[in-house]
Amino acid sequence: MEFQPNIKAKRRCPKWKDTKPYPSDIKDKWKAVFTGFSIEVSDTDGNNFQSLYECGCFGKGTHSRGAPQNFKDHANSSDRGEFKEILVLDLEESFFLAFFAEALDIVDQENKPLTRDETFRKFETIKPNFAYTLAAYLHLKSKGWVIKSGTKFGGDFLVYKQGMRFYHASFVVVVSKGEVNLQPKYLQGMQRVAETSDKDILFLSVHAPLETPTSELCNYLHTFKVTETIPRRFDLKKHVQNKQNST
C-alpha cells in the first residue's frame, strides 16, 4: 500500500497557490553575509529579502513570526531602528541557494566572496554533520518540498507543501548518518510529539561513499544515498474502523 503524506490546508488559506520551492528566472543574485555562525540577508545594496522569501519561503525574519516584514512597511514608526529586519538563512538553504540554485552570493564580514569549498568548510565547523544534513536537504528539495527548521519539534527539518501560509507541515524530518538506530523511548517520544501536532515522522538515513575523506565530501554529494523510513504506530481503533468501512 502506497503511503500518502498528511497534507492539511490551513484555515483562510490564500486561494493563490502558484508558488515554487526554489527561485527561478533569476536576474540579480541576492547577497548574504556569513557572520561566523549565521548567514544574514539585509535590505541594503539593492537586496530585497522579501522577494527571496517569496521564492520558496527561504529564511526567517529576525522580528517576524511568519513572513518577514520590509523596513518600508514601518515607515511611520517613531523608532525605525526597532523594525530594521534581517533575513537569517539556515546553513543548508544558504548553501543550496548559493551553489545549486545559483541565486545567492555569500561573502564574509570583510565583503570577500566565499567559494564553494570555503563555505562548506566553514559550515562544517558549525555543524559537524553538515554534509549529511545537506544531502538530506537536497533530497527533500528535489521532491518539491518547502523545508524549514524542525528544532521546535525535535527534528532536523519540517517539510511543507508549497509553504507555511498554505499548509501545515506534513513531516518532522530526522536525519541520521548511516542506518537509523533509535532507542524505543526516543522513538515513542518523537511519535507522540508528531502526532499531537498532526504530523508524521520521516527518518532519512544518509550514506556517504565508502573511504571518502571528510574534507572531500562536498565534491561527492551527488553520490550520497538517502533512504526514507516512516514509522507508524498501530492504532486498533482506526484498524477496526477501516475494516468495518471496507466490508
LUMVEX-591226 format. One record per residue (C-alpha): residue number from 1; residue in three letters; y, x, z. Coordinates in pm, 1 decimal, m for minus. Layout:
N
NODE bagu gufi        Y        X        Z
NODE  NUM  ALA        Y        X        Z
...
! end
This chain:
247
NODE bagu gufi        Y        X        Z
NODE    1  MET      0.0      0.0      0.0
NODE    2  GLU    336.6    142.3   m101.4
NODE    3  PHE    583.7    184.1    182.7
NODE    4  GLN    914.0      3.0    139.3
NODE    5  PRO   1212.0    154.5    324.2
NODE    6  ASN   1405.8    m66.0    561.7
NODE    7  ILE   1732.4   m135.8    378.4
NODE    8  LYS   1963.1   m365.6    572.0
NODE    9  ALA   2307.6   m456.9    438.8
NODE   10  LYS   2599.7   m468.8    678.4
NODE   11  ARG   2791.3   m783.5    756.8
NODE   12  ARG   3104.9   m825.8    549.2
NODE   13  CYS   2965.3   m564.2    316.4
NODE   14  PRO   3203.6   m495.3     23.6
NODE   15  LYS   3081.1   m652.1   m298.5
NODE   16  TRP   3175.4   m342.2   m497.5
NODE   17  LYS   2882.5   m103.1   m463.0
NODE   18  ASP   2913.9    113.7   m773.3
NODE   19  THR   2902.5    438.0   m575.9
NODE   20  LYS   2724.1    766.6   m640.0
NODE   21  PRO   2561.2   1000.4   m385.0
NODE   22  TYR   2738.2   1305.1   m530.8
NODE   23  PRO   3060.1   1390.6   m718.6
NODE   24  SER   3069.6   1357.4  m1096.6
NODE   25  ASP   3328.1   1419.6  m1368.9
NODE   26  ILE   3495.4   1685.8  m1155.2
NODE   27  LYS   3831.3   1806.4  m1286.9
NODE   28  ASP   3961.5   2011.4   m994.4
NODE   29  LYS   3746.1   2158.7   m719.8
NODE   30  TRP   3819.6   2088.2   m355.7
NODE   31  LYS   3893.3   2381.1   m126.8
NODE   32  ALA   3729.0   2429.4    212.7
NODE   33  VAL   3784.0   2690.8    482.8
NODE   34  PHE   3496.5   2841.0    680.1
NODE   35  THR   3630.4   2891.0   1031.9
NODE   36  GLY   3327.9   3077.0   1164.9
NODE   37  PHE   3148.7   2769.1   1294.1
NODE   38  SER   3268.0   2478.2   1076.3
NODE   39  ILE   3380.3   2400.4    720.6
NODE   40  GLU   3712.7   2218.7    700.2
NODE   41  VAL   3896.9   2045.5    416.5
NODE   42  SER   4262.5   1959.2    476.1
NODE   43  ASP   4517.6   1763.9    273.9
NODE   44  THR   4703.8   2079.3    171.0
NODE   45  ASP   4719.7   2272.9   m155.3
NODE   46  GLY   4658.7   1957.9   m356.8
NODE   47  ASN   4335.3   1873.9   m174.6
NODE   48  ASN   4262.6   1506.2   m125.9
NODE   49  PHE   3977.8   1478.8    120.1
NODE   50  GLN   3965.4   1101.1     83.1
NODE   51  SER   3851.9   1138.9   m277.6
NODE   52  LEU   3582.5   1384.9   m164.5
NODE   53  TYR   3461.8   1141.1     99.1
NODE   54  GLU   3450.4    856.5   m151.9
NODE   55  CYS   3233.4   1062.3   m392.2
NODE   56  GLY   2928.4   1041.5   m167.8
NODE   57  CYS   3057.2    998.0    190.3
NODE   58  PHE   3076.2   1373.3    249.0
NODE   59  GLY   3215.5   1497.6    579.2
NODE   60  LYS   3373.9   1327.0    876.9
NODE   61  GLY   3737.3   1293.7    975.5
NODE   62  THR   3847.3   1457.7   1298.6
NODE   63  HIS   4034.6   1144.9   1414.2
NODE   64  SER   3832.2    868.1   1249.2
NODE   65  ARG   3517.6    686.5   1343.4
NODE   66  GLY   3437.4    591.8    985.0
NODE   67  ALA   3612.5    688.7    664.6
NODE   68  PRO   3888.2    949.0    716.7
NODE   69  GLN   4246.8    831.7    704.4
NODE   70  ASN   4503.0   1008.3    491.6
NODE   71  PHE   4803.9   1160.7    666.4
NODE   72  LYS   5032.5    946.9    449.4
NODE   73  ASP   4877.9    628.6    588.5
NODE   74  HIS   5056.2    701.7    917.1
NODE   75  ALA   5395.0    797.6    774.8
NODE   76  ASN   5571.5    555.2   1007.8
NODE   77  SER   5421.0    708.5   1319.2
NODE   78  SER   5661.8    868.2   1565.0
NODE   79  ASP   5420.7   1157.5   1616.5
NODE   80  ARG   5288.9   1257.7   1276.8
NODE   81  GLY   5105.0   1559.9   1407.4
NODE   82  GLU   4874.9   1331.7   1603.0
NODE   83  PHE   4739.1   1185.9   1278.7
NODE   84  LYS   4705.9   1503.4   1074.1
NODE   85  GLU   4340.7   1463.8    998.9
NODE   86  ILE   4092.0   1722.2    872.4
NODE   87  LEU   3764.6   1651.0    695.5
NODE   88  VAL   3480.9   1850.6    855.4
NODE   89  LEU   3171.9   1914.6    642.1
NODE   90  ASP   2819.8   1985.2    765.1
NODE   91  LEU   2662.2   2314.3    660.1
NODE   92  GLU   2410.0   2157.9    422.8
NODE   93  GLU   2653.1   1928.1    244.8
NODE   94  SER   2915.4   2201.4    201.7
NODE   95  PHE   2653.8   2437.5     51.3
NODE   96  PHE   2535.5   2158.4   m178.5
NODE   97  LEU   2889.9   2076.5   m290.9
NODE   98  ALA   2980.8   2441.1   m350.0
NODE   99  PHE   2673.9   2583.9   m521.5
NODE  100  PHE   2478.9   2288.7   m662.4
NODE  101  ALA   2739.5   2023.0   m745.7
NODE  102  GLU   2999.1   2298.8   m810.4
NODE  103  ALA   3269.2   2074.2   m666.8
NODE  104  LEU   3388.2   2290.5   m377.0
NODE  105  ASP   3530.1   2638.5   m325.0
NODE  106  ILE   3460.8   2788.9     18.3
NODE  107  VAL   3696.8   3057.6    149.2
NODE  108  ASP   3720.6   3241.7    479.5
NODE  109  GLN   4019.3   3229.3    713.1
NODE  110  GLU   4185.7   3506.0    511.8
NODE  111  ASN   4158.0   3292.7    196.0
NODE  112  LYS   3888.1   3517.5     48.6
NODE  113  PRO   3630.9   3328.7   m164.5
NODE  114  LEU   3275.6   3341.3    m31.2
NODE  115  THR   2984.4   3398.7   m266.7
NODE  116  ARG   2659.3   3205.3   m250.8
NODE  117  ASP   2475.4   3485.1    m67.1
NODE  118  GLU   2763.0   3545.4    176.2
NODE  119  THR   2785.0   3175.8    256.6
NODE  120  PHE   2409.4   3149.5    307.1
NODE  121  ARG   2402.7   3445.2    548.1
NODE  122  LYS   2698.4   3313.0    748.3
NODE  123  PHE   2543.3   2967.4    774.9
NODE  124  GLU   2212.8   3118.5    889.1
NODE  125  THR   2388.2   3288.9   1179.7
NODE  126  ILE   2497.7   2942.6   1296.9
NODE  127  LYS   2169.5   2764.9   1221.1
NODE  128  PRO   1865.5   2999.0   1200.9
NODE  129  ASN   1652.8   2737.5   1019.1
NODE  130  PHE   1929.0   2663.0    767.7
NODE  131  ALA   1708.0   2740.9    465.1
NODE  132  TYR   1463.8   2468.5    572.1
NODE  133  THR   1722.0   2201.1    654.0
NODE  134  LEU   1898.1   2281.3    325.3
NODE  135  ALA   1572.1   2238.1    132.2
NODE  136  ALA   1519.3   1904.4    308.9
NODE  137  TYR   1877.4   1801.1    230.5
NODE  138  LEU   1832.4   1880.5   m139.9
NODE  139  HIS   1503.7   1688.5   m141.8
NODE  140  LEU   1671.5   1377.7      0.9
NODE  141  LYS   1975.9   1411.2   m222.7
NODE  142  SER   1751.5   1426.7   m530.6
NODE  143  LYS   1627.5   1079.1   m433.1
NODE  144  GLY   1981.2    939.8   m429.2
NODE  145  TRP   2028.9    903.1    m53.3
NODE  146  VAL   2364.1    938.3    120.9
NODE  147  ILE   2298.7   1185.0    403.3
NODE  148  LYS   2478.2   1216.7    736.4
NODE  149  SER   2410.5   1397.1   1063.2
NODE  150  GLY   2128.2   1249.8   1271.4
NODE  151  THR   2219.9   1413.0   1602.9
NODE  152  LYS   2317.2   1077.3   1754.7
NODE  153  PHE   1958.2    953.7   1716.2
NODE  154  GLY   1780.6   1279.5   1798.3
NODE  155  GLY   1710.2   1382.1   1438.3
NODE  156  ASP   1847.7   1618.8   1177.9
NODE  157  PHE   1978.2   1359.1    931.8
NODE  158  LEU   2039.7    989.2    880.3
NODE  159  VAL   1995.5    855.3    528.0
NODE  160  TYR   2171.1    555.0    378.6
NODE  161  LYS   2150.2    360.8     57.4
NODE  162  GLN   2489.9    407.0   m114.3
NODE  163  GLY   2680.5    468.2    210.0
NODE  164  MET   2769.5    359.9    562.0
NODE  165  ARG   3018.2     93.3    455.9
NODE  166  PHE   2744.1    m94.7    268.6
NODE  167  TYR   2416.9    m44.7    457.5
NODE  168  HIS   2274.0     63.1    790.2
NODE  169  ALA   2074.6    387.3    795.3
NODE  170  SER   1716.8    345.8    675.6
NODE  171  PHE   1565.4    660.5    828.3
NODE  172  VAL   1612.4    907.5   1108.8
NODE  173  VAL   1500.9   1232.0    943.3
NODE  174  VAL   1336.9   1512.4   1140.9
NODE  175  VAL   1289.3   1845.6    961.3
NODE  176  SER   1011.5   2083.3   1061.5
NODE  177  LYS    929.2   2433.9    948.0
NODE  178  GLY    573.9   2400.4    821.6
NODE  179  GLU    343.2   2125.7    941.8
NODE  180  VAL    470.2   1863.1   1185.5
NODE  181  ASN    329.7   1932.8   1531.5
NODE  182  LEU    477.9   1697.1   1787.6
NODE  183  GLN    380.7   1611.2   2141.2
NODE  184  PRO    277.1   1243.0   2174.6
NODE  185  LYS    553.0   1174.6   2428.5
NODE  186  TYR    819.3   1314.2   2195.6
NODE  187  LEU    685.7   1113.2   1901.0
NODE  188  GLN    674.4    792.8   2105.1
NODE  189  GLY   1028.3    851.6   2229.4
NODE  190  MET   1154.8    909.5   1875.3
NODE  191  GLN    989.1    588.8   1758.4
NODE  192  ARG   1141.2    386.0   2039.9
NODE  193  VAL   1489.4    518.8   1964.4
NODE  194  ALA   1447.6    449.6   1592.8
NODE  195  GLU   1301.0    101.5   1638.8
NODE  196  THR   1571.3    m14.5   1879.1
NODE  197  SER   1826.8     68.0   1608.5
NODE  198  ASP   1611.7    m90.4   1333.5
NODE  199  LYS   1528.7    237.9   1160.0
NODE  200  ASP   1215.7    428.7   1064.2
NODE  201  ILE   1136.5    794.2   1127.4
NODE  202  LEU   1087.9   1026.8    833.6
NODE  203  PHE    932.9   1366.1    906.0
NODE  204  LEU    994.0   1630.8    640.9
NODE  205  SER    762.1   1931.8    652.0
NODE  206  VAL    925.7   2217.0    462.1
NODE  207  HIS    706.4   2500.7    335.7
NODE  208  ALA    863.2   2824.2    212.1
NODE  209  PRO    686.7   3056.3    m35.8
NODE  210  LEU    448.6   3297.2    133.4
NODE  211  GLU    563.2   3653.2    201.9
NODE  212  THR    924.7   3577.9    114.5
NODE  213  PRO   1176.2   3783.4    317.8
NODE  214  THR   1414.3   3568.5    520.4
NODE  215  SER   1711.1   3736.2    353.5
NODE  216  GLU   1582.5   3622.3     12.0
NODE  217  LEU   1510.6   3256.0     94.4
NODE  218  CYS   1836.9   3146.8    m67.0
NODE  219  ASN   1706.1   3257.6   m407.0
NODE  220  TYR   1374.1   3073.2   m369.2
NODE  221  LEU   1491.2   2726.5   m265.9
NODE  222  HIS   1355.4   2578.3   m588.3
NODE  223  THR   1003.2   2686.6   m486.1
NODE  224  PHE   1008.6   2520.9   m142.3
NODE  225  LYS    765.4   2234.0    m94.2
NODE  226  VAL    863.9   1928.2    108.2
NODE  227  THR    609.4   1679.4    244.1
NODE  228  GLU    708.7   1335.5    373.0
NODE  229  THR    541.8   1164.4    669.7
NODE  230  ILE    641.8    821.7    802.6
NODE  231  PRO    470.1    733.3   1134.1
NODE  232  ARG    429.6    365.4   1217.3
NODE  233  ARG    321.8    204.3   1542.3
NODE  234  PHE     53.2    m63.2   1523.4
NODE  235  ASP    211.0   m397.3   1613.2
NODE  236  LEU    m59.3   m651.8   1695.1
NODE  237  LYS    179.1   m948.1   1679.8
NODE  238  LYS    302.6   m857.7   1331.1
NODE  239  HIS    m52.4   m782.0   1220.1
NODE  240  VAL   m171.6  m1129.7   1325.5
NODE  241  GLN    130.0  m1297.0   1162.4
NODE  242  ASN     68.1  m1114.2    834.9
NODE  243  LYS   m297.9  m1215.2    843.2
NODE  244  GLN   m204.8  m1579.6    900.9
NODE  245  ASN     52.9  m1575.6    621.9
NODE  246  SER   m194.4  m1426.3    375.6
NODE  247  THR   m458.6  m1694.8    440.2
! end
